[in-house]
Amino acid sequence: MELTNEQRKYLGLELIDPAWERVEISNSIKPEHETGKGKPKRLNAANLQRFHAEGKYFSIAVM
């Protein structure tokens, strides 16, 4: 999902500078993060659900 600058204004997000280059991440890239013990862990749906949010967050449904 990608938000336009007009949508970003409505949500109170910073606007994207038109000079920025858009980069698409393909499915062939497999991002990982390290656990507290330094072990790599895939960033898949199951592992992302284990993260705990810090501060404020919200969700929005786009139809």
PDBQT receptor file of N, H, CA, C and O in Angstrom, charges set to zero:
ATOM      1  N   MET A   1       0.843  -1.176   0.000  1.00  0.00    +0.000 N 
ATOM      2  CA  MET A   1       0.000   0.000   0.000  1.00  0.00    +0.000 C 
ATOM      3  C   MET A   1       0.887   1.238   0.000  1.00  0.00    +0.000 C 
ATOM      4  O   MET A   1       1.908   1.281   0.686  1.00  0.00    +0.000 OA
ATOM      5  N   GLU A   2       0.502   2.209  -0.749  1.00  0.00    +0.000 N 
ATOM      6  H   GLU A   2      -0.327   2.174  -1.306  1.00  0.00    +0.000 HD
ATOM      7  CA  GLU A   2       1.264   3.449  -0.832  1.00  0.00    +0.000 C 
ATOM      8  C   GLU A   2       0.303   4.621  -0.664  1.00  0.00    +0.000 C 
ATOM      9  O   GLU A   2      -0.748   4.666  -1.304  1.00  0.00    +0.000 OA
ATOM     10  N   LEU A   3       0.664   5.557   0.190  1.00  0.00    +0.000 N 
ATOM     11  H   LEU A   3       1.518   5.520   0.709  1.00  0.00    +0.000 HD
ATOM     12  CA  LEU A   3      -0.177   6.726   0.427  1.00  0.00    +0.000 C 
ATOM     13  C   LEU A   3       0.311   7.902  -0.406  1.00  0.00    +0.000 C 
ATOM     14  O   LEU A   3       1.514   8.096  -0.578  1.00  0.00    +0.000 OA
ATOM     15  N   THR A   4      -0.627   8.681  -0.920  1.00  0.00    +0.000 N 
ATOM     16  H   THR A   4      -1.604   8.523  -0.780  1.00  0.00    +0.000 HD
ATOM     17  CA  THR A   4      -0.274   9.918  -1.616  1.00  0.00    +0.000 C 
ATOM     18  C   THR A   4       0.039  10.980  -0.567  1.00  0.00    +0.000 C 
ATOM     19  O   THR A   4      -0.276  10.804   0.610  1.00  0.00    +0.000 OA
ATOM     20  N   ASN A   5       0.655  12.077  -0.986  1.00  0.00    +0.000 N 
ATOM     21  H   ASN A   5       0.911  12.221  -1.942  1.00  0.00    +0.000 HD
ATOM     22  CA  ASN A   5       0.927  13.164  -0.051  1.00  0.00    +0.000 C 
ATOM     23  C   ASN A   5      -0.363  13.754   0.498  1.00  0.00    +0.000 C 
ATOM     24  O   ASN A   5      -0.396  14.198   1.646  1.00  0.00    +0.000 OA
ATOM     25  N   GLU A   6      -1.433  13.768  -0.304  1.00  0.00    +0.000 N 
ATOM     26  H   GLU A   6      -1.407  13.407  -1.236  1.00  0.00    +0.000 HD
ATOM     27  CA  GLU A   6      -2.728  14.262   0.178  1.00  0.00    +0.000 C 
ATOM     28  C   GLU A   6      -3.263  13.367   1.299  1.00  0.00    +0.000 C 
ATOM     29  O   GLU A   6      -3.786  13.865   2.297  1.00  0.00    +0.000 OA
ATOM     30  N   GLN A   7      -3.133  12.052   1.133  1.00  0.00    +0.000 N 
ATOM     31  H   GLN A   7      -2.708  11.648   0.323  1.00  0.00    +0.000 HD
ATOM     32  CA  GLN A   7      -3.563  11.120   2.176  1.00  0.00    +0.000 C 
ATOM     33  C   GLN A   7      -2.680  11.260   3.417  1.00  0.00    +0.000 C 
ATOM     34  O   GLN A   7      -3.165  11.168   4.545  1.00  0.00    +0.000 OA
ATOM     35  N   ARG A   8      -1.394  11.480   3.203  1.00  0.00    +0.000 N 
ATOM     36  H   ARG A   8      -1.000  11.555   2.286  1.00  0.00    +0.000 HD
ATOM     37  CA  ARG A   8      -0.461  11.633   4.321  1.00  0.00    +0.000 C 
ATOM     38  C   ARG A   8      -0.813  12.872   5.151  1.00  0.00    +0.000 C 
ATOM     39  O   ARG A   8      -0.711  12.841   6.378  1.00  0.00    +0.000 OA
ATOM     40  N   LYS A   9      -1.232  13.975   4.486  1.00  0.00    +0.000 N 
ATOM     41  H   LYS A   9      -1.315  14.001   3.489  1.00  0.00    +0.000 HD
ATOM     42  CA  LYS A   9      -1.659  15.182   5.203  1.00  0.00    +0.000 C 
ATOM     43  C   LYS A   9      -2.835  14.866   6.113  1.00  0.00    +0.000 C 
ATOM     44  O   LYS A   9      -2.862  15.278   7.272  1.00  0.00    +0.000 OA
ATOM     45  N   TYR A  10      -3.816  14.126   5.576  1.00  0.00    +0.000 N 
ATOM     46  H   TYR A  10      -3.794  13.792   4.634  1.00  0.00    +0.000 HD
ATOM     47  CA  TYR A  10      -5.029  13.787   6.321  1.00  0.00    +0.000 C 
ATOM     48  C   TYR A  10      -4.695  12.970   7.572  1.00  0.00    +0.000 C 
ATOM     49  O   TYR A  10      -5.352  13.107   8.604  1.00  0.00    +0.000 OA
ATOM     50  N   LEU A  11      -3.674  12.124   7.471  1.00  0.00    +0.000 N 
ATOM     51  H   LEU A  11      -3.140  12.013   6.633  1.00  0.00    +0.000 HD
ATOM     52  CA  LEU A  11      -3.290  11.264   8.592  1.00  0.00    +0.000 C 
ATOM     53  C   LEU A  11      -2.244  11.896   9.507  1.00  0.00    +0.000 C 
ATOM     54  O   LEU A  11      -1.843  11.293  10.502  1.00  0.00    +0.000 OA
ATOM     55  N   GLY A  12      -1.804  13.104   9.172  1.00  0.00    +0.000 N 
ATOM     56  H   GLY A  12      -2.130  13.594   8.364  1.00  0.00    +0.000 HD
ATOM     57  CA  GLY A  12      -0.822  13.785  10.008  1.00  0.00    +0.000 C 
ATOM     58  C   GLY A  12       0.586  13.238   9.849  1.00  0.00    +0.000 C 
ATOM     59  O   GLY A  12       1.407  13.363  10.758  1.00  0.00    +0.000 OA
ATOM     60  N   LEU A  13       0.877  12.629   8.695  1.00  0.00    +0.000 N 
ATOM     61  H   LEU A  13       0.211  12.528   7.956  1.00  0.00    +0.000 HD
ATOM     62  CA  LEU A  13       2.206  12.069   8.443  1.00  0.00    +0.000 C 
ATOM     63  C   LEU A  13       3.061  13.071   7.671  1.00  0.00    +0.000 C 
ATOM     64  O   LEU A  13       2.548  13.981   7.020  1.00  0.00    +0.000 OA
ATOM     65  N   GLU A  14       4.375  12.880   7.761  1.00  0.00    +0.000 N 
ATOM     66  H   GLU A  14       4.791  12.141   8.290  1.00  0.00    +0.000 HD
ATOM     67  CA  GLU A  14       5.276  13.743   6.999  1.00  0.00    +0.000 C 
ATOM     68  C   GLU A  14       5.069  13.511   5.511  1.00  0.00    +0.000 C 
ATOM     69  O   GLU A  14       4.807  12.387   5.080  1.00  0.00    +0.000 OA
ATOM     70  N   LEU A  15       5.188  14.582   4.724  1.00  0.00    +0.000 N 
ATOM     71  H   LEU A  15       5.400  15.495   5.074  1.00  0.00    +0.000 HD
ATOM     72  CA  LEU A  15       5.038  14.470   3.277  1.00  0.00    +0.000 C 
ATOM     73  C   LEU A  15       6.316  13.921   2.658  1.00  0.00    +0.000 C 
ATOM     74  O   LEU A  15       7.409  14.106   3.192  1.00  0.00    +0.000 OA
ATOM     75  N   ILE A  16       6.164  13.248   1.530  1.00  0.00    +0.000 N 
ATOM     76  H   ILE A  16       5.276  13.098   1.095  1.00  0.00    +0.000 HD
ATOM     77  CA  ILE A  16       7.295  12.693   0.807  1.00  0.00    +0.000 C 
ATOM     78  C   ILE A  16       7.794  13.723  -0.202  1.00  0.00    +0.000 C 
ATOM     79  O   ILE A  16       7.012  14.260  -0.987  1.00  0.00    +0.000 OA
ATOM     80  N   ASP A  17       9.082  13.992  -0.180  1.00  0.00    +0.000 N 
ATOM     81  H   ASP A  17       9.717  13.556   0.458  1.00  0.00    +0.000 HD
ATOM     82  CA  ASP A  17       9.691  14.940  -1.119  1.00  0.00    +0.000 C 
ATOM     83  C   ASP A  17       9.601  14.361  -2.530  1.00  0.00    +0.000 C 
ATOM     84  O   ASP A  17       9.982  13.211  -2.745  1.00  0.00    +0.000 OA
ATOM     85  N   PRO A  18       9.100  15.143  -3.502  1.00  0.00    +0.000 N 
ATOM     86  CA  PRO A  18       8.976  14.644  -4.883  1.00  0.00    +0.000 C 
ATOM     87  C   PRO A  18      10.303  14.181  -5.486  1.00  0.00    +0.000 C 
ATOM     88  O   PRO A  18      10.310  13.396  -6.434  1.00  0.00    +0.000 OA
ATOM     89  N   ALA A  19      11.418  14.657  -4.948  1.00  0.00    +0.000 N 
ATOM     90  H   ALA A  19      11.412  15.295  -4.178  1.00  0.00    +0.000 HD
ATOM     91  CA  ALA A  19      12.727  14.272  -5.484  1.00  0.00    +0.000 C 
ATOM     92  C   ALA A  19      13.146  12.868  -5.039  1.00  0.00    +0.000 C 
ATOM     93  O   ALA A  19      14.098  12.308  -5.583  1.00  0.00    +0.000 OA
ATOM     94  N   TRP A  20      12.443  12.294  -4.052  1.00  0.00    +0.000 N 
ATOM     95  H   TRP A  20      11.670  12.749  -3.610  1.00  0.00    +0.000 HD
ATOM     96  CA  TRP A  20      12.808  10.961  -3.570  1.00  0.00    +0.000 C 
ATOM     97  C   TRP A  20      12.554   9.927  -4.651  1.00  0.00    +0.000 C 
ATOM     98  O   TRP A  20      11.600  10.032  -5.422  1.00  0.00    +0.000 OA
ATOM     99  N   GLU A  21      13.406   8.948  -4.694  1.00  0.00    +0.000 N 
ATOM    100  H   GLU A  21      14.181   8.864  -4.068  1.00  0.00    +0.000 HD
ATOM    101  CA  GLU A  21      13.280   7.852  -5.645  1.00  0.00    +0.000 C 
ATOM    102  C   GLU A  21      12.460   6.725  -5.014  1.00  0.00    +0.000 C 
ATOM    103  O   GLU A  21      12.724   6.316  -3.883  1.00  0.00    +0.000 OA
ATOM    104  N   ARG A  22      11.479   6.233  -5.742  1.00  0.00    +0.000 N 
ATOM    105  H   ARG A  22      11.265   6.564  -6.661  1.00  0.00    +0.000 HD
ATOM    106  CA  ARG A  22      10.645   5.130  -5.245  1.00  0.00    +0.000 C 
ATOM    107  C   ARG A  22      11.376   3.817  -5.495  1.00  0.00    +0.000 C 
ATOM    108  O   ARG A  22      11.821   3.550  -6.611  1.00  0.00    +0.000 OA
ATOM    109  N   VAL A  23      11.498   2.998  -4.453  1.00  0.00    +0.000 N 
ATOM    110  H   VAL A  23      11.136   3.214  -3.546  1.00  0.00    +0.000 HD
ATOM    111  CA  VAL A  23      12.184   1.716  -4.558  1.00  0.00    +0.000 C 
ATOM    112  C   VAL A  23      11.199   0.616  -4.182  1.00  0.00    +0.000 C 
ATOM    113  O   VAL A  23      10.594   0.659  -3.110  1.00  0.00    +0.000 OA
ATOM    114  N   GLU A  24      11.039  -0.361  -5.055  1.00  0.00    +0.000 N 
ATOM    115  H   GLU A  24      11.530  -0.395  -5.926  1.00  0.00    +0.000 HD
ATOM    116  CA  GLU A  24      10.154  -1.486  -4.766  1.00  0.00    +0.000 C 
ATOM    117  C   GLU A  24      10.971  -2.645  -4.221  1.00  0.00    +0.000 C 
ATOM    118  O   GLU A  24      12.066  -2.930  -4.705  1.00  0.00    +0.000 OA
ATOM    119  N   ILE A  25      10.435  -3.299  -3.220  1.00  0.00    +0.000 N 
ATOM    120  H   ILE A  25       9.546  -3.067  -2.826  1.00  0.00    +0.000 HD
ATOM    121  CA  ILE A  25      11.091  -4.468  -2.642  1.00  0.00    +0.000 C 
ATOM    122  C   ILE A  25      10.406  -5.695  -3.208  1.00  0.00    +0.000 C 
ATOM    123  O   ILE A  25       9.199  -5.876  -3.043  1.00  0.00    +0.000 OA
ATOM    124  N   SER A  26      11.169  -6.527  -3.868  1.00  0.00    +0.000 N 
ATOM    125  H   SER A  26      12.149  -6.381  -4.002  1.00  0.00    +0.000 HD
ATOM    126  CA  SER A  26      10.593  -7.711  -4.502  1.00  0.00    +0.000 C 
ATOM    127  C   SER A  26      10.460  -8.849  -3.491  1.00  0.00    +0.000 C 
ATOM    128  O   SER A  26      11.016  -8.785  -2.395  1.00  0.00    +0.000 OA
ATOM    129  N   ASN A  27       9.733  -9.868  -3.862  1.00  0.00    +0.000 N 
ATOM    130  H   ASN A  27       9.281  -9.920  -4.752  1.00  0.00    +0.000 HD
ATOM    131  CA  ASN A  27       9.561 -11.040  -3.003  1.00  0.00    +0.000 C 
ATOM    132  C   ASN A  27      10.841 -11.844  -2.867  1.00  0.00    +0.000 C 
ATOM    133  O   ASN A  27      10.940 -12.688  -1.977  1.00  0.00    +0.000 OA
ATOM    134  N   SER A  28      11.825 -11.605  -3.730  1.00  0.00    +0.000 N 
ATOM    135  H   SER A  28      11.745 -10.920  -4.453  1.00  0.00    +0.000 HD
ATOM    136  CA  SER A  28      13.066 -12.366  -3.653  1.00  0.00    +0.000 C 
ATOM    137  C   SER A  28      13.948 -11.900  -2.492  1.00  0.00    +0.000 C 
ATOM    138  O   SER A  28      14.864 -12.616  -2.088  1.00  0.00    +0.000 OA
ATOM    139  N   ILE A  29      13.680 -10.701  -1.950  1.00  0.00    +0.000 N 
ATOM    140  H   ILE A  29      12.936 -10.119  -2.279  1.00  0.00    +0.000 HD
ATOM    141  CA  ILE A  29      14.442 -10.210  -0.803  1.00  0.00    +0.000 C 
ATOM    142  C   ILE A  29      13.824 -10.807   0.456  1.00  0.00    +0.000 C 
ATOM    143  O   ILE A  29      12.614 -10.721   0.664  1.00  0.00    +0.000 OA
ATOM    144  N   LYS A  30      14.644 -11.397   1.272  1.00  0.00    +0.000 N 
ATOM    145  H   LYS A  30      15.627 -11.467   1.103  1.00  0.00    +0.000 HD
ATOM    146  CA  LYS A  30      14.175 -12.029   2.498  1.00  0.00    +0.000 C 
ATOM    147  C   LYS A  30      14.767 -11.285   3.704  1.00  0.00    +0.000 C 
ATOM    148  O   LYS A  30      15.839 -11.647   4.190  1.00  0.00    +0.000 OA
ATOM    149  N   PRO A  31      14.070 -10.244   4.187  1.00  0.00    +0.000 N 
ATOM    150  CA  PRO A  31      14.622  -9.474   5.320  1.00  0.00    +0.000 C 
ATOM    151  C   PRO A  31      14.661 -10.301   6.595  1.00  0.00    +0.000 C 
ATOM    152  O   PRO A  31      13.827 -11.182   6.804  1.00  0.00    +0.000 OA
ATOM    153  N   GLU A  32      15.628 -10.011   7.436  1.00  0.00    +0.000 N 
ATOM    154  H   GLU A  32      16.305  -9.295   7.266  1.00  0.00    +0.000 HD
ATOM    155  CA  GLU A  32      15.768 -10.691   8.720  1.00  0.00    +0.000 C 
ATOM    156  C   GLU A  32      16.070  -9.663   9.793  1.00  0.00    +0.000 C 
ATOM    157  O   GLU A  32      16.528  -8.560   9.496  1.00  0.00    +0.000 OA
ATOM    158  N   HIS A  33      15.816 -10.024  11.029  1.00  0.00    +0.000 N 
ATOM    159  H   HIS A  33      15.444 -10.920  11.270  1.00  0.00    +0.000 HD
ATOM    160  CA  HIS A  33      16.267  -9.208  12.146  1.00  0.00    +0.000 C 
ATOM    161  C   HIS A  33      16.912 -10.140  13.146  1.00  0.00    +0.000 C 
ATOM    162  O   HIS A  33      16.699 -11.352  13.097  1.00  0.00    +0.000 OA
ATOM    163  N   GLU A  34      17.702  -9.585  14.059  1.00  0.00    +0.000 N 
ATOM    164  H   GLU A  34      17.875  -8.601  14.099  1.00  0.00    +0.000 HD
ATOM    165  CA  GLU A  34      18.375 -10.425  15.040  1.00  0.00    +0.000 C 
ATOM    166  C   GLU A  34      17.601 -10.415  16.343  1.00  0.00    +0.000 C 
ATOM    167  O   GLU A  34      17.040  -9.398  16.750  1.00  0.00    +0.000 OA
ATOM    168  N   THR A  35      17.585 -11.559  16.979  1.00  0.00    +0.000 N 
ATOM    169  H   THR A  35      18.041 -12.385  16.648  1.00  0.00    +0.000 HD
ATOM    170  CA  THR A  35      16.947 -11.676  18.279  1.00  0.00    +0.000 C 
ATOM    171  C   THR A  35      17.887 -11.107  19.332  1.00  0.00    +0.000 C 
ATOM    172  O   THR A  35      18.996 -10.680  19.011  1.00  0.00    +0.000 OA
ATOM    173  N   GLY A  36      17.455 -11.098  20.573  1.00  0.00    +0.000 N 
ATOM    174  H   GLY A  36      16.554 -11.444  20.834  1.00  0.00    +0.000 HD
ATOM    175  CA  GLY A  36      18.291 -10.616  21.667  1.00  0.00    +0.000 C 
ATOM    176  C   GLY A  36      19.586 -11.390  21.796  1.00  0.00    +0.000 C 
ATOM    177  O   GLY A  36      20.574 -10.874  22.317  1.00  0.00    +0.000 OA
ATOM    178  N   LYS A  37      19.586 -12.628  21.324  1.00  0.00    +0.000 N 
ATOM    179  H   LYS A  37      18.783 -13.047  20.900  1.00  0.00    +0.000 HD
ATOM    180  CA  LYS A  37      20.780 -13.469  21.389  1.00  0.00    +0.000 C 
ATOM    181  C   LYS A  37      21.625 -13.358  20.121  1.00  0.00    +0.000 C 
ATOM    182  O   LYS A  37      22.639 -14.044  19.990  1.00  0.00    +0.000 OA
ATOM    183  N   GLY A  38      21.208 -12.493  19.181  1.00  0.00    +0.000 N 
ATOM    184  H   GLY A  38      20.384 -11.936  19.288  1.00  0.00    +0.000 HD
ATOM    185  CA  GLY A  38      21.984 -12.295  17.966  1.00  0.00    +0.000 C 
ATOM    186  C   GLY A  38      21.698 -13.291  16.862  1.00  0.00    +0.000 C 
ATOM    187  O   GLY A  38      22.418 -13.331  15.865  1.00  0.00    +0.000 OA
ATOM    188  N   LYS A  39      20.648 -14.104  17.024  1.00  0.00    +0.000 N 
ATOM    189  H   LYS A  39      20.063 -14.071  17.834  1.00  0.00    +0.000 HD
ATOM    190  CA  LYS A  39      20.305 -15.085  15.999  1.00  0.00    +0.000 C 
ATOM    191  C   LYS A  39      19.399 -14.452  14.945  1.00  0.00    +0.000 C 
ATOM    192  O   LYS A  39      18.464 -13.735  15.300  1.00  0.00    +0.000 OA
ATOM    193  N   PRO A  40      19.655 -14.701  13.652  1.00  0.00    +0.000 N 
ATOM    194  CA  PRO A  40      18.771 -14.141  12.621  1.00  0.00    +0.000 C 
ATOM    195  C   PRO A  40      17.385 -14.778  12.659  1.00  0.00    +0.000 C 
ATOM    196  O   PRO A  40      17.250 -15.967  12.950  1.00  0.00    +0.000 OA
ATOM    197  N   LYS A  41      16.372 -13.994  12.367  1.00  0.00    +0.000 N 
ATOM    198  H   LYS A  41      16.483 -13.028  12.130  1.00  0.00    +0.000 HD
ATOM    199  CA  LYS A  41      14.991 -14.476  12.375  1.00  0.00    +0.000 C 
ATOM    200  C   LYS A  41      14.270 -13.846  11.193  1.00  0.00    +0.000 C 
ATOM    201  O   LYS A  41      14.351 -12.633  10.999  1.00  0.00    +0.000 OA
ATOM    202  N   ARG A  42      13.565 -14.649  10.397  1.00  0.00    +0.000 N 
ATOM    203  H   ARG A  42      13.500 -15.634  10.554  1.00  0.00    +0.000 HD
ATOM    204  CA  ARG A  42      12.826 -14.141   9.237  1.00  0.00    +0.000 C 
ATOM    205  C   ARG A  42      11.717 -13.187   9.679  1.00  0.00    +0.000 C 
ATOM    206  O   ARG A  42      11.090 -13.387  10.719  1.00  0.00    +0.000 OA
ATOM    207  N   LEU A  43      11.486 -12.155   8.879  1.00  0.00    +0.000 N 
ATOM    208  H   LEU A  43      11.995 -11.993   8.034  1.00  0.00    +0.000 HD
ATOM    209  CA  LEU A  43      10.394 -11.223   9.155  1.00  0.00    +0.000 C 
ATOM    210  C   LEU A  43       9.151 -11.697   8.407  1.00  0.00    +0.000 C 
ATOM    211  O   LEU A  43       8.803 -11.155   7.358  1.00  0.00    +0.000 OA
ATOM    212  N   ASN A  44       8.489 -12.708   8.953  1.00  0.00    +0.000 N 
ATOM    213  H   ASN A  44       8.771 -13.148   9.805  1.00  0.00    +0.000 HD
ATOM    214  CA  ASN A  44       7.247 -13.205   8.369  1.00  0.00    +0.000 C 
ATOM    215  C   ASN A  44       6.084 -12.815   9.277  1.00  0.00    +0.000 C 
ATOM    216  O   ASN A  44       6.292 -12.223  10.336  1.00  0.00    +0.000 OA
ATOM    217  N   ALA A  45       4.881 -13.142   8.870  1.00  0.00    +0.000 N 
ATOM    218  H   ALA A  45       4.712 -13.623   8.009  1.00  0.00    +0.000 HD
ATOM    219  CA  ALA A  45       3.687 -12.720   9.619  1.00  0.00    +0.000 C 
ATOM    220  C   ALA A  45       3.709 -13.214  11.064  1.00  0.00    +0.000 C 
ATOM    221  O   ALA A  45       3.406 -12.452  11.981  1.00  0.00    +0.000 OA
ATOM    222  N   ALA A  46       4.060 -14.462  11.271  1.00  0.00    +0.000 N 
ATOM    223  H   ALA A  46       4.307 -15.081  10.526  1.00  0.00    +0.000 HD
ATOM    224  CA  ALA A  46       4.063 -15.025  12.628  1.00  0.00    +0.000 C 
ATOM    225  C   ALA A  46       5.066 -14.303  13.525  1.00  0.00    +0.000 C 
ATOM    226  O   ALA A  46       4.759 -14.000  14.678  1.00  0.00    +0.000 OA
ATOM    227  N   ASN A  47       6.249 -14.029  13.012  1.00  0.00    +0.000 N 
ATOM    228  H   ASN A  47       6.498 -14.275  12.076  1.00  0.00    +0.000 HD
ATOM    229  CA  ASN A  47       7.259 -13.342  13.820  1.00  0.00    +0.000 C 
ATOM    230  C   ASN A  47       6.922 -11.878  14.041  1.00  0.00    +0.000 C 
ATOM    231  O   ASN A  47       7.232 -11.332  15.099  1.00  0.00    +0.000 OA
ATOM    232  N   LEU A  48       6.294 -11.230  13.068  1.00  0.00    +0.000 N 
ATOM    233  H   LEU A  48       6.042 -11.674  12.208  1.00  0.00    +0.000 HD
ATOM    234  CA  LEU A  48       5.914  -9.826  13.238  1.00  0.00    +0.000 C 
ATOM    235  C   LEU A  48       4.853  -9.656  14.323  1.00  0.00    +0.000 C 
ATOM    236  O   LEU A  48       4.815  -8.622  14.991  1.00  0.00    +0.000 OA
ATOM    237  N   GLN A  49       3.992 -10.658  14.506  1.00  0.00    +0.000 N 
ATOM    238  H   GLN A  49       4.023 -11.497  13.963  1.00  0.00    +0.000 HD
ATOM    239  CA  GLN A  49       2.956 -10.568  15.537  1.00  0.00    +0.000 C 
ATOM    240  C   GLN A  49       3.545 -10.618  16.941  1.00  0.00    +0.000 C 
ATOM    241  O   GLN A  49       2.879 -10.241  17.904  1.00  0.00    +0.000 OA
ATOM    242  N   ARG A  50       4.771 -11.073  17.064  1.00  0.00    +0.000 N 
ATOM    243  H   ARG A  50       5.313 -11.380  16.281  1.00  0.00    +0.000 HD
ATOM    244  CA  ARG A  50       5.426 -11.151  18.379  1.00  0.00    +0.000 C 
ATOM    245  C   ARG A  50       5.991  -9.819  18.837  1.00  0.00    +0.000 C 
ATOM    246  O   ARG A  50       6.317  -9.658  20.013  1.00  0.00    +0.000 OA
ATOM    247  N   PHE A  51       6.115  -8.835  17.903  1.00  0.00    +0.000 N 
ATOM    248  H   PHE A  51       5.850  -8.965  16.948  1.00  0.00    +0.000 HD
ATOM    249  CA  PHE A  51       6.620  -7.521  18.279  1.00  0.00    +0.000 C 
ATOM    250  C   PHE A  51       5.590  -6.792  19.129  1.00  0.00    +0.000 C 
ATOM    251  O   PHE A  51       4.386  -6.929  18.913  1.00  0.00    +0.000 OA
ATOM    252  N   HIS A  52       6.064  -6.029  20.082  1.00  0.00    +0.000 N 
ATOM    253  H   HIS A  52       7.042  -5.919  20.258  1.00  0.00    +0.000 HD
ATOM    254  CA  HIS A  52       5.175  -5.216  20.912  1.00  0.00    +0.000 C 
ATOM    255  C   HIS A  52       5.395  -3.753  20.558  1.00  0.00    +0.000 C 
ATOM    256  O   HIS A  52       6.531  -3.287  20.483  1.00  0.00    +0.000 OA
ATOM    257  N   ALA A  53       4.312  -3.044  20.344  1.00  0.00    +0.000 N 
ATOM    258  H   ALA A  53       3.389  -3.423  20.405  1.00  0.00    +0.000 HD
ATOM    259  CA  ALA A  53       4.398  -1.642  19.960  1.00  0.00    +0.000 C 
ATOM    260  C   ALA A  53       4.865  -0.792  21.130  1.00  0.00    +0.000 C 
ATOM    261  O   ALA A  53       4.531  -1.058  22.284  1.00  0.00    +0.000 OA
ATOM    262  N   GLU A  54       5.640   0.233  20.813  1.00  0.00    +0.000 N 
ATOM    263  H   GLU A  54       5.911   0.449  19.875  1.00  0.00    +0.000 HD
ATOM    264  CA  GLU A  54       6.056   1.211  21.806  1.00  0.00    +0.000 C 
ATOM    265  C   GLU A  54       5.485   2.551  21.396  1.00  0.00    +0.000 C 
ATOM    266  O   GLU A  54       5.549   2.918  20.223  1.00  0.00    +0.000 OA
ATOM    267  N   GLY A  55       4.937   3.276  22.327  1.00  0.00    +0.000 N 
ATOM    268  H   GLY A  55       4.885   2.978  23.280  1.00  0.00    +0.000 HD
ATOM    269  CA  GLY A  55       4.379   4.586  22.005  1.00  0.00    +0.000 C 
ATOM    270  C   GLY A  55       2.988   4.466  21.414  1.00  0.00    +0.000 C 
ATOM    271  O   GLY A  55       2.230   3.557  21.753  1.00  0.00    +0.000 OA
ATOM    272  N   LYS A  56       2.662   5.395  20.523  1.00  0.00    +0.000 N 
ATOM    273  H   LYS A  56       3.278   6.133  20.247  1.00  0.00    +0.000 HD
ATOM    274  CA  LYS A  56       1.324   5.448  19.939  1.00  0.00    +0.000 C 
ATOM    275  C   LYS A  56       1.312   4.791  18.568  1.00  0.00    +0.000 C 
ATOM    276  O   LYS A  56       2.289   4.867  17.824  1.00  0.00    +0.000 OA
ATOM    277  N   TYR A  57       0.208   4.153  18.245  1.00  0.00    +0.000 N 
ATOM    278  H   TYR A  57      -0.586   4.092  18.850  1.00  0.00    +0.000 HD
ATOM    279  CA  TYR A  57       0.044   3.575  16.919  1.00  0.00    +0.000 C 
ATOM    280  C   TYR A  57      -1.439   3.525  16.596  1.00  0.00    +0.000 C 
ATOM    281  O   TYR A  57      -2.284   3.647  17.484  1.00  0.00    +0.000 OA
ATOM    282  N   PHE A  58      -1.745   3.346  15.330  1.00  0.00    +0.000 N 
ATOM    283  H   PHE A  58      -1.059   3.246  14.609  1.00  0.00    +0.000 HD
ATOM    284  CA  PHE A  58      -3.135   3.255  14.905  1.00  0.00    +0.000 C 
ATOM    285  C   PHE A  58      -3.207   2.333  13.705  1.00  0.00    +0.000 C 
ATOM    286  O   PHE A  58      -2.184   1.981  13.118  1.00  0.00    +0.000 OA
ATOM    287  N   SER A  59      -4.407   1.947  13.346  1.00  0.00    +0.000 N 
ATOM    288  H   SER A  59      -5.238   2.233  13.823  1.00  0.00    +0.000 HD
ATOM    289  CA  SER A  59      -4.594   1.170  12.131  1.00  0.00    +0.000 C 
ATOM    290  C   SER A  59      -5.696   1.829  11.304  1.00  0.00    +0.000 C 
ATOM    291  O   SER A  59      -6.559   2.524  11.841  1.00  0.00    +0.000 OA
ATOM    292  N   ILE A  60      -5.655   1.605  10.008  1.00  0.00    +0.000 N 
ATOM    293  H   ILE A  60      -4.954   1.041   9.572  1.00  0.00    +0.000 HD
ATOM    294  CA  ILE A  60      -6.650   2.200   9.124  1.00  0.00    +0.000 C 
ATOM    295  C   ILE A  60      -6.992   1.157   8.052  1.00  0.00    +0.000 C 
ATOM    296  O   ILE A  60      -6.111   0.462   7.546  1.00  0.00    +0.000 OA
ATOM    297  N   ALA A  61      -8.240   1.062   7.724  1.00  0.00    +0.000 N 
ATOM    298  H   ALA A  61      -8.957   1.626   8.135  1.00  0.00    +0.000 HD
ATOM    299  CA  ALA A  61      -8.686   0.136   6.673  1.00  0.00    +0.000 C 
ATOM    300  C   ALA A  61      -8.981   0.950   5.429  1.00  0.00    +0.000 C 
ATOM    301  O   ALA A  61      -9.710   1.941   5.477  1.00  0.00    +0.000 OA
ATOM    302  N   VAL A  62      -8.411   0.524   4.317  1.00  0.00    +0.000 N 
ATOM    303  H   VAL A  62      -7.819  -0.281   4.278  1.00  0.00    +0.000 HD
ATOM    304  CA  VAL A  62      -8.637   1.205   3.049  1.00  0.00    +0.000 C 
ATOM    305  C   VAL A  62      -9.478   0.295   2.187  1.00  0.00    +0.000 C 
ATOM    306  O   VAL A  62      -9.107  -0.851   1.933  1.00  0.00    +0.000 OA
ATOM    307  N   MET A  63     -10.597   0.798   1.742  1.00  0.00    +0.000 N 
ATOM    308  H   MET A  63     -10.898   1.729   1.949  1.00  0.00    +0.000 HD
ATOM    309  CA  MET A  63     -11.511  -0.033   0.946  1.00  0.00    +0.000 C 
ATOM    310  C   MET A  63     -11.374   0.277  -0.521  1.00  0.00    +0.000 C 
ATOM    311  O   MET A  63     -12.063  -0.324  -1.346  1.00  0.00    +0.000 OA
TER     312      MET A  63
